[in-house]
């Protein structure tokens, strides 16, 4: 059970650890819940199953919008060549040949060098097509994650195309695309500005502890998770905070030098942040613990789970 699933439940190793070491987290939950309640939802609504259908697609599209170079090329390699190139162009990238090298003849976008030329500001036909492509990939996320790097690009595209033919109605769901369109319009209106204010450097989907946890975004030194709940409860927000702290604790060697955690609320275009130093002081029962000590203790607490996951990951990769 990874960090995301542990955060949803009380009694898991993550929840028990946080309750023992940082028990006074309620003020953060209350502040975020109040801030969420005061924000406009712009008539947000989602079709049945829409949150699951849109969530990863929104993460993908935001990552493509914020990164300096195309992220998630492994996932993008499932798209047909023309659709992948169109998605990258719509995200503001341009194929940039390197120096004076002779043309190598490849037209496969996942093998080419792309650089950012602009950030889209309108939702035109090319942007709608890019949102649709992200939804298509989202609908195929389970086999993509299961196969990892095992399949060749040709195999990925063939399997993806076969799945699309069998499930054409699902992938063409206009209601879900319209809901995604609304999320994206809100992001362009105010979400992008709020996220870019967190810092310059953007890292998309970094793995923590060899994949035991996968963060949505790291912007500057802020860990960001993307959420799509329309009317989140206190319990929802408490689980979000547990998830963020779980990721922070997994960064055992302080690779990302986190100094804040944040939630991006997709329906509202709202960025909720909290400094880690303040959280550690207010949430502890006694003197504020150091992140280094918390991480060392957390690693000991999860040693068995981390070893079990690493063993499973190696078997999946090499067997």
C-alpha positions as a printed Julia matrix, in Angstrom:
319×3 Matrix{Float64}:
   0.0     0.0     0.0
   1.67    3.2    -1.21
   1.55    6.64    0.37
  -1.57    7.77   -1.5
  -3.63    4.8    -0.29
  -2.22    4.95    3.25
  -3.16    8.62    3.49
  -6.84    7.81    2.87
  -7.13    5.55    5.91
  -6.55    5.86    9.61
  -4.57    3.08   11.25
  -2.04    2.74    8.42
   1.69    3.07    9.19
   1.68    6.61    7.74
  -1.35    7.76    9.73
  -0.07    6.21   12.96
   3.33    7.85   12.51
   1.84   11.29   11.88
  -0.57   10.97   14.82
   2.35   10.13   17.08
   4.87   12.71   15.88
   2.72   15.53   14.44
  -0.67   15.14   16.15
  -1.83   18.78   15.99
  -2.47   19.13   12.27
  -6.1    20.27   12.58
  -5.36   24.02   12.28
  -3.94   23.48    8.78
  -6.95   21.36    7.8
  -9.37   23.96    9.17
  -7.6    26.85    7.44
  -7.57   25.06    4.09
 -11.19   23.93    4.42
 -12.28   27.49    5.21
 -10.32   28.88    2.26
 -11.87   26.3    -0.04
 -15.38   27.08    1.18
 -14.9    30.79    0.46
 -13.82   30.29   -3.16
 -16.06   30.26   -6.22
 -16.68   26.9    -7.9
 -17.71   28.53  -11.19
 -20.61   26.11  -11.49
 -18.29   23.11  -11.2
 -19.91   19.74  -11.61
 -18.64   16.43  -12.8
 -20.32   13.44  -14.47
 -20.4    10.08  -12.72
 -16.84    8.77  -12.62
 -15.63   12.08  -13.99
 -13.22   12.85  -11.18
 -11.34    9.6   -11.79
 -11.46   10.16  -15.56
 -10.18   13.73  -15.38
  -7.78   13.69  -12.44
  -4.67   12.13  -14.01
  -5.41   13.82  -17.34
  -5.37   17.2   -15.6
  -2.07   16.36  -13.89
  -0.61   15.39  -17.27
  -1.82   18.53  -19.03
  -0.62   20.84  -16.24
   2.77   19.14  -16.27
   3.02   19.68  -20.02
   2.11   23.33  -19.51
   4.62   24.1   -16.74
   7.7    22.05  -17.67
  10.52   23.46  -19.78
  10.78   20.2   -21.75
   8.12   17.54  -22.41
   7.64   15.34  -19.34
   6.17   11.83  -19.17
   7.54   10.73  -22.56
   6.96    7.1   -21.6
   3.23    7.75  -21.32
   3.15   10.0   -24.4
   4.76    7.22  -26.46
   1.42    5.36  -26.46
  -0.16    8.04  -28.63
  -0.01    7.8   -32.43
   2.85    9.88  -33.85
   0.63   12.61  -35.29
  -1.45   12.91  -32.12
   1.61   13.04  -29.88
   3.22   15.78  -32.02
  -0.03   17.76  -32.01
  -0.27   17.49  -28.21
   3.27   18.78  -27.73
   2.68   21.65  -30.16
  -0.57   22.58  -28.41
   1.29   22.57  -25.07
   3.66   25.23  -26.4
   6.63   23.12  -27.53
   8.46   23.18  -30.84
  10.76   20.6   -32.41
  14.28   22.04  -32.12
  16.97   20.22  -34.14
  20.37   20.13  -32.47
  23.17   22.16  -34.04
  24.29   21.18  -37.52
  23.64   17.48  -37.25
  22.36   15.89  -40.42
  18.67   15.06  -40.44
  18.3    11.54  -39.09
  14.96   10.94  -40.75
  12.95   10.24  -37.61
   9.51   11.76  -37.34
   8.72   10.18  -33.98
   8.16   13.04  -31.5
   9.28   10.99  -28.49
  12.74   10.7   -30.11
  13.04   14.36  -30.99
  14.2    17.4   -29.02
  11.43   19.82  -28.1
  11.78   23.21  -26.44
   9.16   25.55  -25.04
   8.28   28.55  -27.2
   5.15   29.82  -25.44
   2.35   29.11  -22.97
  -1.13   28.79  -24.54
  -3.59   31.4   -23.31
  -6.83   30.42  -25.11
  -8.92   27.27  -25.45
  -9.1    26.8   -29.22
  -9.55   23.66  -31.31
  -5.94   22.58  -30.85
  -6.3    22.91  -27.07
  -9.51   20.87  -27.05
  -7.7    18.2   -29.07
  -4.87   18.23  -26.51
  -7.35   17.75  -23.66
  -8.94   14.86  -25.53
  -5.52   13.24  -26.01
  -4.82   13.51  -22.28
  -8.17   11.86  -21.51
  -7.33    9.05  -23.93
  -4.08    8.4   -22.1
  -5.85    8.6   -18.73
  -8.3     5.93  -19.84
  -5.33    3.66  -20.58
  -3.37    4.49  -17.43
  -3.66    1.1   -15.72
  -1.96   -0.98  -18.44
   0.56    1.83  -19.0
   1.62    1.77  -15.37
   1.55   -2.01  -15.25
   3.83   -2.44  -18.27
   6.26    0.32  -17.34
   9.25    0.19  -19.69
   8.73   -3.43  -20.76
   7.02   -2.73  -24.1
   8.57   -1.21  -27.19
   7.05    1.99  -28.54
   5.56    0.06  -31.47
   3.92   -2.39  -29.06
   2.58    0.41  -26.9
   0.97    2.18  -29.83
  -0.5    -1.03  -31.22
  -2.05   -2.02  -27.89
  -3.32    1.5   -27.34
  -4.93    1.63  -30.8
  -6.6    -1.76  -30.25
  -8.05   -0.6   -26.94
  -9.43    2.56  -28.53
 -11.23    0.57  -31.21
 -12.9    -1.59  -28.57
 -13.93    1.3   -26.3
 -14.69    4.08  -28.75
 -17.81    5.33  -26.92
 -16.05    5.65  -23.56
 -13.12    7.59  -24.96
 -15.39    9.91  -26.88
 -17.43   10.92  -23.81
 -18.39   14.53  -24.57
 -19.63   15.15  -21.01
 -16.26   14.3   -19.5
 -14.42   16.34  -22.14
 -16.64   19.34  -21.37
 -15.92   19.0   -17.66
 -12.19   18.81  -18.4
 -12.56   21.89  -20.62
 -14.03   23.82  -17.67
 -11.14   22.76  -15.43
  -8.65   23.87  -18.05
 -10.33   27.25  -18.58
 -10.12   27.87  -14.81
  -6.45   26.84  -14.85
  -5.67   29.31  -17.64
  -7.62   32.06  -15.86
  -5.93   31.81  -12.46
  -4.43   28.39  -11.72
  -1.29   28.73  -13.82
  -0.43   32.08  -12.26
  -0.8    30.68   -8.75
   1.38   27.65   -9.46
   4.12   29.59  -11.25
   4.32   31.92   -8.26
   5.68   28.98   -6.22
   9.01   28.94   -8.07
  10.83   28.69  -11.37
  12.01   25.08  -11.58
   9.27   22.52  -12.25
   9.69   18.75  -11.84
   6.82   16.57  -13.04
   5.92   13.25  -11.37
   9.16   12.57   -9.46
   9.29    9.16   -7.81
   9.97    8.92   -4.1
  11.67    5.84   -2.59
  11.92    4.1    -5.97
   8.26    4.66   -6.77
   6.68    3.92   -3.39
   5.23    7.4    -3.79
   4.89    9.52   -6.93
   4.46   13.27   -6.44
   2.34   15.24   -8.91
   4.59   18.32   -9.09
   7.55   19.96   -7.44
   7.63   23.7    -8.15
  10.6    25.53   -6.71
  10.86   23.93   -3.27
   7.11   23.32   -2.89
   5.55   19.87   -3.12
   2.23   20.15   -5.0
  -0.62   17.65   -5.27
  -3.52   18.15   -7.71
  -7.04   17.49   -6.4
 -10.47   17.61   -8.06
 -12.99   17.3    -5.21
 -15.84   19.79   -5.72
 -16.95   20.0    -2.09
 -14.13   18.47   -0.02
 -14.88   17.6     3.58
 -12.59   18.03    6.56
 -11.74   14.33    6.23
 -10.78   14.82    2.58
  -8.47   17.72    3.4
  -6.97   15.83    6.36
  -6.16   12.93    4.01
  -4.6    15.36    1.51
  -2.32   16.74    4.22
  -1.32   13.21    5.31
  -0.44   12.4     1.71
   1.7    15.53    1.31
   3.53   14.86    4.56
   4.05   11.24    3.57
   5.83   12.36    0.41
   7.95   14.85    2.38
   8.98   12.07    4.77
   9.9     9.75    1.9
  12.47   12.3     0.68
  14.98   10.74    3.04
  18.07   12.45    1.59
  16.43   15.88    1.22
  16.82   15.68   -2.54
  14.13   18.25   -3.25
  14.82   20.53   -0.24
  11.1    20.98    0.38
  10.15   24.04    2.4
   6.38   24.06    1.74
   3.48   21.84    0.74
   0.56   22.82   -1.48
  -2.71   21.62   -2.95
  -3.92   22.73   -6.38
  -7.73   22.55   -6.54
  -8.63   21.91  -10.15
 -12.24   23.09  -10.13
 -11.37   26.39   -8.47
  -7.9    27.13   -9.82
  -6.93   27.62   -6.2
  -3.47   27.01   -4.69
  -3.39   26.27   -0.94
   0.09   26.39    0.61
   1.64   25.9     4.04
   5.3    26.37    5.09
   6.82   23.18    6.44
   8.73   24.96    9.22
   5.48   26.44   10.54
   3.69   23.12   10.28
   6.4    21.24   12.17
   6.34   23.79   15.0
   2.57   23.88   15.35
   1.79   20.19   14.8
   4.28   18.72   17.26
   3.37   18.13   20.91
   6.73   19.39   22.15
   9.71   21.12   20.51
   9.57   21.16   16.71
  11.24   18.02   15.35
  13.73   18.27   12.51
  12.82   16.85    9.14
  16.01   14.8     9.19
  15.0    13.04   12.41
  11.4    12.56   11.3
  12.55   11.04    8.02
  14.97    8.68    9.75
  12.24    7.5    12.15
   9.71    7.17    9.34
  12.14    5.11    7.28
  12.59    2.74   10.22
   8.82    2.5    10.68
   8.26    1.65    7.0
  11.4    -0.42    6.49
   9.48   -3.65    5.96
   6.98   -2.09    3.53
   9.72   -0.3     1.58
  11.75   -3.49    1.27
   8.7    -5.44    0.18
   7.9    -2.83   -2.46
  11.51   -2.71   -3.72
  11.52   -6.51   -4.03
   8.23   -6.48   -5.96
   9.49   -3.68   -8.23
  12.65   -5.63   -9.11
  10.68   -8.78   -9.91
   8.28   -6.82  -12.1
  11.15   -5.2   -13.97
  13.35   -8.2   -14.59
  11.08  -11.27  -14.6
